[in-house]
Amino acid sequence: MRSVAGLLGILACLAGGPTYAGDKSGTVKLGVLTDMTGVYSDLTGNGSVEAAKMAIEKFGGKVDGRPIELVFADHQNKADVGLGILRRWYEVDDVDATLDFANSAVALGAVQVTRDFNRVMIPSGVGTTDLTGSKCSPNTIHWTWDSYGNANALVRSVIRQGGKKWFFITVDYAFGHSLEDNVSKIVKASGAEVLGAVRHPLNTSDFSSYLLTAQSSGADVIVLASGGADLSNAIKQGREFGITSDKFKLVAPQFNLAVVHAAGLEATRGLLAAGSLNWTKNETTRAFASELAKRNRGIHPDALQAGVYSSVLAYLGAVAKLKTTDGRKIVEYLKSLPVVQDPLLGDGVLRADGRMTHPVQIFQVKSPGESKEPWDYFKTIDEIPADQAFRPLSESECPLVKAAR
Protein backbone atom coordinates (compact mmCIF):
# COMPACT_ATOMS: atom_id res chain seq x y z
CA MET A 1 0.00 0.00 0.00
CA ARG A 2 2.84 2.37 0.83
CA SER A 3 4.34 1.86 -2.64
CA VAL A 4 0.98 2.62 -4.28
CA ALA A 5 0.58 5.77 -2.22
CA GLY A 6 4.09 6.84 -3.09
CA LEU A 7 3.44 6.31 -6.79
CA LEU A 8 0.24 8.34 -6.59
CA GLY A 9 2.13 11.13 -4.89
CA ILE A 10 4.75 11.18 -7.63
CA LEU A 11 2.06 11.26 -10.29
CA ALA A 12 0.33 14.14 -8.55
CA CYS A 13 3.55 16.12 -8.50
CA LEU A 14 4.13 15.44 -12.17
CA ALA A 15 0.59 16.50 -13.02
CA GLY A 16 1.12 19.83 -11.28
CA GLY A 17 4.39 20.62 -13.06
CA PRO A 18 5.12 22.15 -16.45
CA THR A 19 3.37 20.53 -19.41
CA TYR A 20 4.71 20.66 -22.95
CA ALA A 21 2.90 19.46 -26.04
CA GLY A 22 5.86 17.72 -27.66
CA ASP A 23 8.32 17.27 -24.81
CA LYS A 24 10.31 14.52 -26.55
CA SER A 25 13.19 16.72 -27.65
CA GLY A 26 13.31 19.08 -24.68
CA THR A 27 12.65 22.09 -26.89
CA VAL A 28 9.80 24.47 -27.58
CA LYS A 29 9.33 24.10 -31.31
CA LEU A 30 7.68 26.57 -33.67
CA GLY A 31 6.75 25.97 -37.30
CA VAL A 32 6.28 28.52 -40.08
CA LEU A 33 3.99 27.00 -42.70
CA THR A 34 4.02 29.36 -45.65
CA ASP A 35 4.34 29.99 -49.39
CA MET A 36 8.08 29.82 -50.09
CA THR A 37 7.98 29.75 -53.90
CA GLY A 38 4.53 30.78 -55.14
CA VAL A 39 2.34 33.79 -55.65
CA TYR A 40 2.56 34.99 -52.02
CA SER A 41 6.23 34.22 -51.40
CA ASP A 42 7.40 37.86 -51.35
CA LEU A 43 4.64 38.83 -48.94
CA THR A 44 5.23 35.93 -46.55
CA GLY A 45 7.70 33.13 -47.40
CA ASN A 46 11.31 33.60 -46.40
CA GLY A 47 10.47 36.98 -44.85
CA SER A 48 8.05 35.30 -42.44
CA VAL A 49 10.66 32.69 -41.54
CA GLU A 50 13.26 35.38 -40.86
CA ALA A 51 10.75 37.43 -38.86
CA ALA A 52 10.13 34.39 -36.64
CA LYS A 53 13.89 33.95 -36.21
CA MET A 54 14.24 37.61 -35.22
CA ALA A 55 11.53 37.21 -32.57
CA ILE A 56 13.22 34.10 -31.16
CA GLU A 57 16.53 35.99 -31.00
CA LYS A 58 14.77 38.93 -29.32
CA PHE A 59 13.39 36.52 -26.71
CA GLY A 60 16.89 35.19 -26.02
CA GLY A 61 16.65 31.84 -27.79
CA LYS A 62 15.17 30.04 -24.76
CA VAL A 63 11.89 29.97 -22.87
CA ASP A 64 11.56 28.51 -19.37
CA GLY A 65 15.10 27.16 -19.77
CA ARG A 66 14.22 25.24 -22.92
CA PRO A 67 15.80 25.99 -26.31
CA ILE A 68 13.44 27.39 -28.94
CA GLU A 69 13.62 25.59 -32.28
CA LEU A 70 12.17 26.77 -35.58
CA VAL A 71 11.16 24.68 -38.58
CA PHE A 72 9.51 25.84 -41.79
CA ALA A 73 7.96 24.35 -44.91
CA ASP A 74 6.38 25.32 -48.24
CA HIS A 75 2.75 24.22 -48.60
CA GLN A 76 2.80 25.15 -52.33
CA ASN A 77 -0.64 26.75 -51.87
CA LYS A 78 -2.16 23.26 -51.75
CA ALA A 79 -4.35 22.36 -48.80
CA ASP A 80 -3.52 18.65 -48.95
CA VAL A 81 0.22 19.35 -48.99
CA GLY A 82 -0.08 21.81 -46.11
CA LEU A 83 -2.17 19.49 -43.96
CA GLY A 84 0.21 16.61 -44.59
CA ILE A 85 3.09 18.74 -43.34
CA LEU A 86 1.11 19.96 -40.36
CA ARG A 87 0.05 16.50 -39.23
CA ARG A 88 3.65 15.27 -39.42
CA TRP A 89 4.82 18.30 -37.47
CA TYR A 90 2.34 17.66 -34.66
CA GLU A 91 2.43 13.88 -34.60
CA VAL A 92 6.12 13.18 -35.28
CA ASP A 93 8.17 16.37 -34.97
CA ASP A 94 6.61 17.77 -31.78
CA VAL A 95 5.85 21.23 -33.17
CA ASP A 96 4.02 23.23 -30.50
CA ALA A 97 2.71 26.17 -32.54
CA THR A 98 2.35 26.90 -36.26
CA LEU A 99 2.47 30.40 -37.74
CA ASP A 100 1.78 32.42 -40.89
CA PHE A 101 -0.05 29.94 -43.25
CA ALA A 102 -0.24 32.49 -46.13
CA ASN A 103 -3.22 30.70 -47.69
CA SER A 104 -6.79 30.66 -46.40
CA ALA A 105 -7.61 27.17 -47.64
CA VAL A 106 -4.58 25.72 -45.86
CA ALA A 107 -5.40 27.61 -42.66
CA LEU A 108 -9.05 26.53 -42.63
CA GLY A 109 -8.00 22.92 -43.13
CA ALA A 110 -5.53 23.23 -40.25
CA VAL A 111 -8.11 24.27 -37.67
CA GLN A 112 -9.39 20.81 -36.72
CA VAL A 113 -5.96 19.14 -36.88
CA THR A 114 -4.50 21.77 -34.56
CA ARG A 115 -7.43 21.38 -32.20
CA ASP A 116 -7.17 17.59 -32.19
CA PHE A 117 -3.50 17.78 -31.14
CA ASN A 118 -4.13 20.69 -28.74
CA ARG A 119 -1.45 22.88 -30.31
CA VAL A 120 -1.70 26.55 -31.31
CA MET A 121 -2.10 28.01 -34.80
CA ILE A 122 -1.56 31.74 -35.39
CA PRO A 123 -2.35 32.70 -38.99
CA SER A 124 -0.84 36.03 -40.03
CA GLY A 125 -0.91 36.07 -43.83
CA VAL A 126 -4.53 34.87 -44.09
CA GLY A 127 -7.65 36.94 -44.77
CA THR A 128 -10.67 34.64 -44.38
CA THR A 129 -13.05 35.69 -41.60
CA ASP A 130 -14.22 32.09 -41.15
CA LEU A 131 -11.26 31.57 -38.79
CA THR A 132 -13.03 33.77 -36.24
CA GLY A 133 -16.52 32.90 -37.48
CA SER A 134 -18.01 29.48 -38.06
CA LYS A 135 -14.58 27.78 -38.03
CA CYS A 136 -13.26 29.42 -34.85
CA SER A 137 -11.41 27.24 -32.38
CA PRO A 138 -10.03 27.50 -28.83
CA ASN A 139 -6.62 26.75 -30.38
CA THR A 140 -6.63 29.48 -33.06
CA ILE A 141 -5.47 33.09 -32.89
CA HIS A 142 -6.05 35.16 -36.05
CA TRP A 143 -3.34 37.76 -35.64
CA THR A 144 -2.70 40.27 -38.39
CA TRP A 145 -5.59 41.03 -40.72
CA ASP A 146 -8.83 39.76 -42.14
CA SER A 147 -10.96 40.68 -45.10
CA TYR A 148 -13.69 42.30 -43.00
CA GLY A 149 -11.32 44.63 -41.13
CA ASN A 150 -9.57 45.84 -44.27
CA ALA A 151 -12.82 46.04 -46.25
CA ASN A 152 -14.66 47.94 -43.55
CA ALA A 153 -11.92 50.56 -43.29
CA LEU A 154 -11.47 50.95 -47.04
CA VAL A 155 -15.10 51.07 -48.09
CA ARG A 156 -15.99 53.83 -45.67
CA SER A 157 -13.03 55.90 -46.83
CA VAL A 158 -13.71 55.40 -50.56
CA ILE A 159 -17.44 56.13 -50.27
CA ARG A 160 -16.61 59.37 -48.48
CA GLN A 161 -14.52 60.20 -51.55
CA GLY A 162 -17.50 59.65 -53.87
CA GLY A 163 -17.20 55.98 -54.91
CA LYS A 164 -20.73 54.91 -55.90
CA LYS A 165 -20.53 51.95 -58.33
CA TRP A 166 -18.27 49.01 -57.53
CA PHE A 167 -16.95 46.07 -59.59
CA PHE A 168 -14.73 43.18 -58.45
CA ILE A 169 -11.85 41.25 -60.02
CA THR A 170 -11.53 38.38 -57.57
CA VAL A 171 -9.17 35.42 -57.13
CA ASP A 172 -11.27 32.25 -57.21
CA TYR A 173 -10.69 30.54 -53.85
CA ALA A 174 -11.59 31.01 -50.17
CA PHE A 175 -9.51 34.14 -49.61
CA GLY A 176 -10.93 35.99 -52.64
CA HIS A 177 -14.48 34.86 -51.96
CA SER A 178 -14.27 36.10 -48.36
CA LEU A 179 -12.79 39.41 -49.48
CA GLU A 180 -15.45 40.01 -52.14
CA ASP A 181 -18.28 38.97 -49.84
CA ASN A 182 -17.19 41.27 -47.02
CA VAL A 183 -16.55 44.28 -49.23
CA SER A 184 -19.86 43.78 -51.09
CA LYS A 185 -21.91 43.65 -47.90
CA ILE A 186 -20.32 46.83 -46.54
CA VAL A 187 -20.70 48.63 -49.89
CA LYS A 188 -24.41 47.80 -50.06
CA ALA A 189 -24.98 48.66 -46.42
CA SER A 190 -23.38 52.06 -47.09
CA GLY A 191 -25.84 52.81 -49.90
CA ALA A 192 -23.50 52.25 -52.86
CA GLU A 193 -24.03 49.74 -55.69
CA VAL A 194 -22.21 46.53 -56.64
CA LEU A 195 -22.39 46.12 -60.43
CA GLY A 196 -20.80 42.68 -60.67
CA ALA A 197 -17.66 40.57 -60.44
CA VAL A 198 -15.36 38.31 -62.43
CA ARG A 199 -13.22 35.58 -60.91
CA HIS A 200 -9.79 34.41 -62.01
CA PRO A 201 -7.73 31.35 -61.04
CA LEU A 202 -4.87 31.68 -58.57
CA ASN A 203 -1.57 32.51 -60.29
CA THR A 204 -3.08 34.05 -63.44
CA SER A 205 -0.75 35.54 -66.06
CA ASP A 206 -3.30 37.10 -68.45
CA PHE A 207 -5.89 39.45 -66.93
CA SER A 208 -7.03 41.06 -70.19
CA SER A 209 -10.56 39.61 -70.32
CA TYR A 210 -11.19 40.36 -66.64
CA LEU A 211 -9.93 43.93 -66.97
CA LEU A 212 -11.98 44.63 -70.09
CA THR A 213 -15.12 43.40 -68.33
CA ALA A 214 -14.43 45.66 -65.37
CA GLN A 215 -13.65 48.62 -67.62
CA SER A 216 -16.93 48.28 -69.53
CA SER A 217 -19.08 47.69 -66.43
CA GLY A 218 -19.78 51.37 -65.75
CA ALA A 219 -18.10 51.20 -62.35
CA ASP A 220 -16.17 54.08 -60.87
CA VAL A 221 -14.54 51.81 -58.25
CA ILE A 222 -12.66 48.65 -59.26
CA VAL A 223 -11.76 46.31 -56.42
CA LEU A 224 -8.78 44.02 -56.99
CA ALA A 225 -9.67 41.22 -54.58
CA SER A 226 -6.47 39.21 -54.83
CA GLY A 227 -2.90 39.44 -53.61
CA GLY A 228 0.75 38.78 -54.33
CA ALA A 229 1.86 38.34 -57.93
CA ASP A 230 -1.77 38.15 -59.12
CA LEU A 231 -2.42 41.64 -57.77
CA SER A 232 0.82 42.99 -59.23
CA ASN A 233 0.02 41.54 -62.67
CA ALA A 234 -3.53 42.89 -62.61
CA ILE A 235 -2.29 46.39 -61.79
CA LYS A 236 0.43 46.40 -64.46
CA GLN A 237 -1.87 45.03 -67.15
CA GLY A 238 -4.65 47.37 -66.05
CA ARG A 239 -2.46 50.36 -66.80
CA GLU A 240 -2.04 49.07 -70.37
CA PHE A 241 -5.85 49.17 -70.70
CA GLY A 242 -6.08 52.65 -69.21
CA ILE A 243 -7.34 51.45 -65.84
CA THR A 244 -5.50 53.89 -63.60
CA SER A 245 -6.27 55.93 -60.48
CA ASP A 246 -6.79 58.97 -62.71
CA LYS A 247 -9.94 57.39 -64.19
CA PHE A 248 -11.10 54.93 -61.54
CA LYS A 249 -10.81 54.53 -57.82
CA LEU A 250 -8.58 51.47 -57.65
CA VAL A 251 -8.98 49.62 -54.37
CA ALA A 252 -6.89 46.71 -53.07
CA PRO A 253 -8.08 45.43 -49.66
CA GLN A 254 -5.01 43.15 -49.35
CA PHE A 255 -2.10 45.21 -50.62
CA ASN A 256 1.59 45.09 -49.79
CA LEU A 257 4.86 46.85 -50.40
CA ALA A 258 6.16 43.95 -52.50
CA VAL A 259 3.25 44.43 -54.92
CA VAL A 260 4.07 48.12 -55.36
CA HIS A 261 7.72 47.24 -55.83
CA ALA A 262 6.88 44.70 -58.51
CA ALA A 263 4.36 46.86 -60.35
CA GLY A 264 6.17 50.19 -59.91
CA LEU A 265 5.04 53.50 -58.42
CA GLU A 266 3.99 54.87 -61.79
CA ALA A 267 1.49 52.03 -62.24
CA THR A 268 0.22 52.00 -58.64
CA ARG A 269 0.30 55.70 -57.62
CA GLY A 270 -2.94 56.85 -56.05
CA LEU A 271 -4.20 53.32 -55.36
CA LEU A 272 -6.02 53.00 -52.04
CA ALA A 273 -5.28 50.17 -49.64
CA ALA A 274 -5.72 49.12 -46.03
CA GLY A 275 -3.05 47.65 -43.77
CA SER A 276 -1.61 47.58 -40.29
CA LEU A 277 2.02 48.60 -40.80
CA ASN A 278 3.68 51.49 -42.56
CA TRP A 279 7.33 50.71 -41.89
CA THR A 280 8.36 54.39 -41.96
CA LYS A 281 6.02 55.21 -39.03
CA ASN A 282 8.57 55.30 -36.18
CA GLU A 283 12.00 54.14 -35.04
CA THR A 284 10.73 50.72 -33.92
CA THR A 285 9.06 49.89 -37.23
CA ARG A 286 12.04 51.25 -39.17
CA ALA A 287 14.52 49.15 -37.18
CA PHE A 288 12.47 45.99 -37.69
CA ALA A 289 12.03 46.63 -41.42
CA SER A 290 15.70 47.44 -41.99
CA GLU A 291 16.89 44.31 -40.21
CA LEU A 292 14.40 42.03 -41.96
CA ALA A 293 15.28 43.55 -45.34
CA LYS A 294 18.93 42.62 -44.74
CA ARG A 295 17.87 39.02 -44.19
CA ASN A 296 15.38 38.87 -47.07
CA ARG A 297 17.01 40.07 -50.29
CA GLY A 298 16.32 43.73 -49.51
CA ILE A 299 12.54 43.26 -49.46
CA HIS A 300 10.98 45.58 -46.89
CA PRO A 301 8.11 44.10 -44.88
CA ASP A 302 4.67 45.20 -44.02
CA ALA A 303 1.95 43.76 -41.79
CA LEU A 304 2.03 40.07 -42.72
CA GLN A 305 5.65 39.43 -41.79
CA ALA A 306 5.50 41.91 -38.91
CA GLY A 307 2.56 39.95 -37.55
CA VAL A 308 4.66 36.77 -37.50
CA TYR A 309 7.29 38.59 -35.43
CA SER A 310 4.74 39.98 -32.96
CA SER A 311 2.79 36.75 -32.60
CA VAL A 312 5.93 34.73 -31.86
CA LEU A 313 6.81 37.14 -29.05
CA ALA A 314 3.29 36.91 -27.63
CA TYR A 315 3.25 33.11 -27.82
CA LEU A 316 6.64 32.74 -26.15
CA GLY A 317 5.63 35.23 -23.45
CA ALA A 318 2.61 33.06 -22.67
CA VAL A 319 4.75 29.90 -22.53
CA ALA A 320 7.15 31.62 -20.13
CA LYS A 321 4.29 32.77 -17.90
CA LEU A 322 2.35 29.50 -17.82
CA LYS A 323 5.28 27.06 -18.15
CA THR A 324 3.29 25.02 -20.63
CA THR A 325 2.69 24.64 -24.36
CA ASP A 326 -0.84 23.33 -23.80
CA GLY A 327 -2.63 24.96 -26.71
CA ARG A 328 -5.94 25.82 -25.09
CA LYS A 329 -4.27 27.20 -21.97
CA ILE A 330 -1.99 29.43 -24.04
CA VAL A 331 -4.91 30.88 -26.01
CA GLU A 332 -7.08 31.28 -22.89
CA TYR A 333 -4.29 33.16 -21.13
CA LEU A 334 -3.77 35.60 -24.00
CA LYS A 335 -7.52 36.18 -24.20
CA SER A 336 -7.56 37.00 -20.49
CA LEU A 337 -5.09 39.89 -20.85
CA PRO A 338 -6.62 43.38 -20.94
CA VAL A 339 -4.05 44.33 -23.60
CA VAL A 340 -1.88 42.08 -25.78
CA GLN A 341 1.35 43.83 -26.66
CA ASP A 342 2.27 44.19 -30.31
CA PRO A 343 5.35 46.37 -30.85
CA LEU A 344 4.78 46.75 -34.61
CA LEU A 345 1.07 46.66 -35.43
CA GLY A 346 -0.13 48.35 -32.26
CA ASP A 347 -1.29 46.87 -28.96
CA GLY A 348 -4.73 45.33 -28.97
CA VAL A 349 -7.15 42.85 -27.48
CA LEU A 350 -7.46 39.14 -28.23
CA ARG A 351 -11.20 38.57 -28.36
CA ALA A 352 -13.27 35.53 -27.47
CA ASP A 353 -13.53 34.55 -31.15
CA GLY A 354 -9.72 34.46 -31.51
CA ARG A 355 -9.48 37.77 -33.40
CA MET A 356 -6.45 39.85 -32.38
CA THR A 357 -7.52 43.46 -32.84
CA HIS A 358 -5.32 46.45 -33.62
CA PRO A 359 -5.68 49.70 -35.58
CA VAL A 360 -6.13 49.53 -39.36
CA GLN A 361 -4.52 52.23 -41.48
CA ILE A 362 -5.69 53.57 -44.86
CA PHE A 363 -2.80 53.96 -47.29
CA GLN A 364 -2.48 55.82 -50.54
CA VAL A 365 0.38 54.82 -52.80
CA LYS A 366 2.80 57.70 -53.30
CA SER A 367 3.74 59.17 -56.63
CA PRO A 368 7.37 58.71 -57.76
CA GLY A 369 8.09 62.30 -56.72
CA GLU A 370 6.74 61.76 -53.19
CA SER A 371 8.91 58.71 -52.48
CA LYS A 372 12.06 59.81 -50.63
CA GLU A 373 13.91 56.51 -50.17
CA PRO A 374 13.85 52.90 -51.38
CA TRP A 375 10.60 51.11 -50.46
CA ASP A 376 9.01 54.39 -49.28
CA TYR A 377 5.72 53.75 -51.04
CA PHE A 378 2.82 54.40 -48.65
CA LYS A 379 1.42 57.49 -47.02
CA THR A 380 -1.07 56.94 -44.22
CA ILE A 381 -4.17 59.07 -44.81
CA ASP A 382 -6.45 57.64 -42.12
CA GLU A 383 -6.48 55.20 -39.20
CA ILE A 384 -9.45 53.21 -37.88
CA PRO A 385 -9.31 52.30 -34.16
CA ALA A 386 -9.05 48.60 -33.30
CA ASP A 387 -12.50 48.39 -31.74
CA GLN A 388 -14.10 49.88 -34.87
CA ALA A 389 -12.16 48.09 -37.60
CA PHE A 390 -13.08 44.44 -37.16
CA ARG A 391 -16.43 42.65 -37.27
CA PRO A 392 -18.33 43.29 -34.02
CA LEU A 393 -18.58 40.34 -31.66
CA SER A 394 -22.33 40.87 -31.64
CA GLU A 395 -22.38 39.70 -35.28
CA SER A 396 -20.06 36.73 -34.71
CA GLU A 397 -20.93 33.22 -35.85
CA CYS A 398 -18.17 31.77 -33.65
CA PRO A 399 -19.51 28.93 -31.45
CA LEU A 400 -17.19 30.06 -28.65
CA VAL A 401 -18.88 33.45 -28.58
CA LYS A 402 -22.38 32.01 -28.85
CA ALA A 403 -21.68 29.68 -25.94
CA ALA A 404 -20.62 32.62 -23.77
CA ARG A 405 -23.77 34.66 -24.48
GIWOCOR-V654469 format. One record per pair of residues at least 24 apart in sequence whose ideal C-beta (glycine too) atoms are under 6 Angstrom apart, sorted by sequence separation. I is the first residue (numbers start at 1). J is the second residue. If there is no record, write none. Layout:
i=(I	I)
j=(J	J)
This chain:
i=(82	86	100	104	111	115	195	359	360	100	101	114	245	277	77	79	83	87	111	204	222	245	277	314	359	79	86	90	108	170	172	207	211	227	232	236	275	276	359	164	165	166	167	215	221	222	223	224	231	235	239	275	358	90	111	167	168	169	170	172	173	277	357	360	79	165	207	211	221	232	75	147	151	155	159	171	232	236	147	151	155	211	235	310	159	235	357	148	152	310	28	147	151	310	355	37	28	36	306	348	27	38	27	28	29	30	31	32	33	183	169	27	33	35	257	353	169	180	257	353	128	179	256	128	167	127	352	353	129	176	352	128	167	176	48	127	167	352	166	165	165	166	167	168	169	170	171	44	288	168	31	44	163	171	284	285	40	31	29	33	29	34	29	30	31	32	35	277	28	32	33	34	105	277	25	105	276	24	104	104	22	22	179	21	300	44	276	276	163	274	275	274	275	273	158	272	158	271	269	154	268	21	269	154	278	151	278	150	265	260	260	257	154	257	153	150	127	144	144	144	39	143	143	125	124	124	124	43	40	139	39	122	39	138	39	138	157	120	153	100	119	99	118	153	120	149	142	43	141	142	143	140	43	141	42	136	97	136	132	132	132	157	96	153	153	149	51	149	50	148	50	50	47	46	63	47	51	55	54	52	63	64	48	51	55	59	63	47	51	55	64	44	48	52	43	136	134	133	136	133	132	21	18	19	20	18	19)
j=(106	110	124	128	135	139	219	383	384	125	126	139	270	302	103	105	109	113	137	230	248	271	303	340	385	106	113	117	135	197	199	234	238	254	259	263	302	303	386	192	193	194	195	243	249	250	251	252	259	263	267	303	386	119	140	196	197	198	199	201	202	306	386	389	109	195	237	241	251	262	106	178	182	186	190	202	263	267	179	183	187	243	267	342	192	268	390	182	186	344	63	182	186	345	390	74	66	74	344	386	66	77	67	68	69	70	71	72	73	223	210	69	75	77	300	396	214	225	302	398	174	225	302	175	214	175	400	401	178	225	401	178	217	226	100	179	219	404	219	219	220	221	222	223	224	225	226	100	344	225	89	102	221	230	343	344	102	95	94	98	95	100	96	97	98	99	102	344	96	100	101	102	173	345	94	174	345	94	174	175	94	96	253	96	375	125	358	360	249	360	361	362	363	363	249	364	251	365	365	251	365	119	367	253	378	253	380	253	368	365	377	375	274	377	274	274	254	303	304	307	203	307	311	304	304	307	308	228	228	327	228	311	229	328	230	331	362	327	360	308	327	308	327	362	330	360	354	256	354	355	356	354	258	356	258	353	315	354	353	354	355	382	325	384	389	389	292	390	292	391	295	296	296	296	316	301	305	309	309	308	319	320	305	308	312	316	320	305	309	313	323	304	308	312	304	398	397	397	400	398	398	325	323	324	325	324	326)
